[in-house]
Amino acid sequence: SIAAAATRADLASVVVAWAIAAPFSGLGRVALLLTAVAIWPVHYSLIFGQPTPEVIALAAAAWWLLERDRVALAGIALALATGLKPQDVVLVPFALLLTGRARVFAWWAGGCVVLGLIFFASLGVQGVVDFWNTTVVVESYPGHKIMTLASLFGPGLPAYALEGGSAVLALYGAWRHRSRLKLVIALGLLGSVMSAVHAHESDYCMVLLAAWLVLATPISAAARFWLLPGVLAVQTMAIGLPLPTLLWEIVWLVLLVAERPLREAENRNAKRQVRAGDQAGFQSEHTGQGAIQRTGGGEVEV
C-alpha cells in the first residue's frame, strides 16, 4: 500500500541520514541509530508517513557535499529539502550565506525558483489560488501551533517575538561559529524548528540531525550533555506535552550560541584542577621527604 511504502521510505531515509552524519563508531554509532528510531518525532513520522525523514536525509547530504566542496549539489539538496518542508530547513541557507558561503546559497535559491516554476506550472493560476486559500483556512486551526513557541505565551505578538528572536539568535550563533560548518548547519536546523509558526511532532526530527552534527564536533560539555534530557523531553510529545521540548530547545540554543566561552571556561577549570593536583602531589612528596630525614637522623637523598 501507499502508506506502507511511505513508512519504508521514511525508515530508509533515517538510515541514510544516520550513515551520512552520525558520529562515533561501533556500538556507540549503532546506539545512535536505535535511539533515533525510538524517539517520538521519528516514530510519529513513520506512523503517518511524514516526509520529515527525507528532509533530514537531504540536509545531511547537503552537509556531506559541502564538506567536499560540491557546492552545486549541496544547494540542490537543500532546495529539495525546502520544497518538502520549508519550515524545517529555511534558516540553513541563510546561515550559510551569513557565514560566507554565498555560492551554496545561490544554488539553493536557484533550485527553489525552479521548483516554484514547476509548482505553478502544475497547478495553474486557479490551482495556486485554491492552494493559497486552503492554506489560510488550515493555518487558522490552533492545533498547528501547539508544538511552536506560541504554546508558551499564546499566539500573537509574544509568539512572533519569541519565534523571531529564536531565528535571530540562531543566525547570530551561526555567524559567531562561522568557521565550523557542522555547528553552522546545526544552528540553522534548530533555529528553523524553533522559529516555525506551523509545526508538529515530526518536525522535531530536524533536532536529531542537529544533535548528530553537534556530537561530531568539539563542543562544550554543557551543550553535549544537555542532549540527554532532550531525549526524554521529546518523548513527552507522545502524551501531548509540548512544554518540556520547547523549554529544552531554548536552553540548547543558548548553550550552542555561547559554546565558545563555555568551552573556554571548562578548559580553564580543567587546568586549575590539574595545577591543584600537581601542587597537592608536590606537597605530599615534600612532606614524605621530611619524614624520612627525621626518621634516619640525617639527610637522606630522595
N, C-alpha and C positions, 0 to 999 in steps of 0.2 A: 504494500500500500504506500501511498504518498507519505503518510505520517511516519511509517517505519523507515522509509528511505531518508526522510529529513533527519530522523534521530541518528541513523547510521552516519550521515554526512556530518552532523554535529560532533559525534564522538570522534570521527576521523580527524576533524579539524582541531579538536582539543589535543589529540595525539601529535598532530603536525606542529602545532604551536609549541607544545612541550619539547618535541625533538629539536626545534629550532632554538628556543630561547631559554629553556630551563637550565639552571646551573648544576653544579655538583656532578658526582659520578657514582656508579654502583647503586647500593641500596638507598642512599640519600636521594638520588635522582628518581628512582622508582617511587619513593615515598612522596615526592612532589606530584607525580602523575596521579597516584592514588588519592592524594588529598584534593587535587583539582577535580577529579570526577565526583568526589564525595561532597564537596561544598555545595550549598543550596543554589547559588546562581547558575552553576553549570548544570546541576541536576534539574533545575527548573527549565533551562534551555533544552535539555534532552527530552523532557516530558512533552513540551509544547512545540518542539521543532523550531525554536527561535534561531535566527541567523547569527546571533552574537558569537558563537564559537568560530564561525567562518571569519568574523571580523577580527578576532584575536589572532587567528592564523595569518590573515593578510597583514595585520600590523606587525606581527613577529617577523614575517617575511620582509616587510619594509625595513625593519631594523637590520636584519641579516644582510640585506642587499646594500644598505647604506654603509655598513661596516666594511664592505668590499668595494665601495666606491661605484656601485652600479646605480647611479642616481636616477636614471630614467625609469628603470624597472621599479625602484623603490617608490617613486612618485606615483606610478600607475597602480601599484599595490595599495597605497594609501587612498587613491581616488576610488578604487573598487570598494575598499572598506567604508569610505564615506558614503558611497552610493547605497550600501546595505543599511547602515545605521549611523547617520551623520552625528547624532548626539554623543556617540561613544568615542569618536576619534577627532572631532572637529578642531580641538586645540593643538593636536600633534603637529600638523603642518605649520601652524603659526609659531609654535615653539621652535621648530626647525628654522623658520625664517628669522626669528629674533636672534638665534644663535649663529647666524652667518651662513646657513645652508640654504641659500636662495634658489639654487638650481633644482633641488628636490621639491621646493615649494612651487616653482614654476611648472614642473611636470605634473604635480598634483593638481594645480589649478587647471592646466590644460586637459587633464583626464576628466576632471569634473565637468568642464564645459562640454566635452564630447558626450559624456553620459547624460548631461542635461538635454543636449540636442536630440539624442536617441529617445529620451523620455518624452519630450514634446512631440517628436515625430510619431511616436507610437500612439499617444493619447489624442493628439489633435487639440484644437483650441477648446472645444466644448468639454473634452475629456479632462483637460487641465483645470478648467473652471470647476467642473464637478469634483475633481480631486481636492481642490483647494477648499471648496465648501464643506466637503466631508471631513477634511482635516480640522476645520474650525469647529464643527459640531463635536467631533471626537475629543478635541482638546478641552471642551467645556466640561467633560466628565472628570470629577475631582480625583478619581482613582488613579489617574495617570500621574498625580503629583505626590502620592503617598511616599514613594521612595526618593523624593527630591528633598532638598533643604527646606522647601516650603512646609514640611511637616514640623519643623522646629518652632516657627513663629506664625504659621499660617500663610496663605497666598497673598500676593500683592507686593507692595514696596519692600517690606522686610525680606521677603523671599528673594526678590530680584537683587537686593543689596548683597545678601549672602552669596547667591549664585554668581553674581558679577564679581564680588570680592574674591571668591574662590578662583575664578578664572584668572584674574589679575595676579593673585598670589602665585598660582601655578606657573604662569608665564614668567613672572619675575624670578622664581626659583630656577626655571629652565635657563634663563639668561645668566643667572648667577653661577650655574654649573655648566656653562655652555661648552666647555671642553670635554664633557663626559656624556657621550651620546646616549648611553643606556639611561642615565638619570634624566636627561632631557626628554626622552620619549616617555619614561615612566611618569614624570610630572605632567606631560601633555595628556596622557591617558587618565590619570587621576583627576586632573582639572576638568577634563571633558565630562566625566561622570558627575562630578560634584556640581558643575555649573549647568547641568541639563535641567530644562524646565519640564521635561517629559521623560520619565524613567520607570523601569520595572526591575524586578529582581534579576532578570537575565543580563541587564546592562552592567551589573557589577562583576561580570566575567572579566571586564577590562582590568579590574584591580588585580586579578590573578596574573595577567601578563606583566603589569607594573611591578608586582612583587617579585616575579622571576628576574626581571631586569635589575631590580634593586639588589637582590641577593647575589647577583653575578658581578657586582662592582664593589670596590672598597667603600664602606658606609659606616656611619656611627653605630655603636651597639644599640643605642636607643631606637633608631629608625629600624634596625634589623629585628630586635626583639619585640617591637610593637606589632609585628605581624602575627605573633602568637595569639593575643586577644582578638585580632582581626578575624582569625579563623572561626572563633566562637561567635563573634559579633554577626557575621554574615549568616550563620545558621539560624539566628533568631528571626530572620525574614520568613522562614518556613512557618512560623506561628503568628505572622502578621505584626511583628515588632520592628519597625524601621529605625527607631531611635538609637539602639546600640551601634548599628552600622554607620549612621550619619555622624554620631559623635566620634567614633573611631577614626573615620576618614579625615575629619577636620584635624585631629591631633596628628595623624600620619602626614598630612600635607605640611603642617608646621614643622615637623621633625625633618622632613626631606628638604624643605627650603633652608632650614637652619643647620643642615647637615655638616657644613664645614666647621663652624665654631664649636658644634657639639663634638665632632671628632677631635679637634684640636684640644678641647678641654679634657676629653678622655685620654689623649696621649700625654698631656701634662700630668694628669693624675697618675697614670701608669709610671711615668718617670719618677714622680715623687715617691711612689711606693717602692720602686727599685732602689732609689737613693736611701730611703729609710731602712730597707732591708740590708743594704750594704753597710750602713752605719751601725746597725744592730749587730751584724756579724763581726765588724771590726772591734766594737766594744767588748763583745763576748770573747774574742780571741785575745784582746789586751788583758782582760780580767783573768783569763786562764793562764796567761804567761806570768802574771804577777803571783799567782798562787803557786806555780812551780818554783819560782825563785824563793819564796818564803819557806816552802817545804824543804828544799835542799840546803838551805842555809847559805847559799851563794848564788852566783849568777849562772843560769842555765840558758844556753843559746837555743832558741826555738826557730 
